[in-house]
Amino acid sequence: MCSPQILAAALAEAPPHDDLCGGHGHTAGARHEHGADANGHGAVPDGHSASAHYRYSAAARREHSTAPHHEHSPAAHHGRGARTPHEHGASATHAPGRGAAATEGIGRRRALRTALGAALGIAGASAAAGAIGAPRAEAQPLNLGGFSVRDLTHAVGPEFPVFNLYVRQPVQRQVMFEEIIGFNTAEWTMNEHTGTHIDVPAHSQRGLAHADAIPVENLVAPLCVVRIAERAAQDNTTELHVEDLLDWERRNGRIPDGAFVAMDTGWYHRVHDPAAYLPFDPLRLALLIPGIGPDAAEFLLTERSIVGFGTDSSSLDVGTRFEPMVHRMLLRSGRYGIENLAALDTVPERGATLVVGAAKLRGGFGAPVRALAFV
């Protein structure tokens, strides 16, 4: 644990946030470009003057000019090889328009890395890179007592299909870079109802429970999977009905108290084709996706004792229903729903346990989840 004093001292010499980011407003897939120098030394980011980017105190300059140069392992330079002080100077000298500012920039970044490294208990970027490549003991698998784990969650990125009328596409922007400050971080802009996510009561009505208020005991539940994939393959707008639930109970016994019921339509297989995952009918102004019928919802909410239900499609309601009737029935009863589940065909109809790792967003009307099934 670094002291606030050490960290403050390190940050006192740090450039503003935009300078630490190198002036790069990267989104996913954007290339991290540097200046003419192949190692990125002496490059001045777009929109930043050399004087602003490389400004630091006279004390820091003196320290840099007198301090011995650290040797960096090839790993710290991503295989490019260490450069001597003479090579740094030659690079700065021979690059037109860079000169002393480039040399100061090199020392500035090195001083910042060293200070932050000391504050965080590491020996600078070289030590961190070396630690990554160091041999380590092989991880031992957790003994789950004969159980295995299935991931029922989609990976979320800027390409995940969303219905743009209601939800914006996710955006990832990297704002910290290991080449500059020793680590990578990114900022995400994403609707809480993107990817595999939970719908909570406040999503349907103000004053009801938000994402941070769902009882944790309701986030671990017996999982009942009702399969209608064959029917959904023939009819995009099919619905789960009471008869489907009764058929399930004839095979598996009564839906247990405290269970979570998931509708398996096979829809998750379409996620890499947005047009197939969210087919839109412009004449009907409707999404052609399956959902849970009001009769099935009523049965589960009044005849059985469940914590919630969900689907591997993008909505609890069938896409042709303009009023979110099933959402209201479920959420206003104090229960929760999960949409965009994945891989329900990898778990049995009965016998698995669902664990819902929902982000505890204070005041959230929903939240991303990591849904796991113990089988």
Secondary structure, DSSP 4 states (H G I P E B T S, - for coil): ---HHHHHHHHHTSPPHHHHTTT----TT------SSTT-TTPPPTT--HHHHT---HHHHHHHHHSPPPP--GGGGTTS----HHHHHHHHHHSTTTHHHHHHHHHHHHHHHHHHHHHTTS-HHHHHHHHHHS--PPPPPP--TT--EEE------TTS---TTT-PPPEEEEEE-HHHHSS-EEEEE--TTSSSEEE-GGGTSTTS--GGGS-GGGGEEEEEEEE-HHHHHH-TT-EE-HHHHHHHHHHH-SPPTTEEEEEE-SGGGGTT-HHHHS-EETTTTEE---EE-HHHHHHHHHTS-EEEEEESSS-SS-TT-SS-HHHHHHHTTT-EEEES---GGGS-SSSEEEEEEE---TT-SEEEEEEEEE-
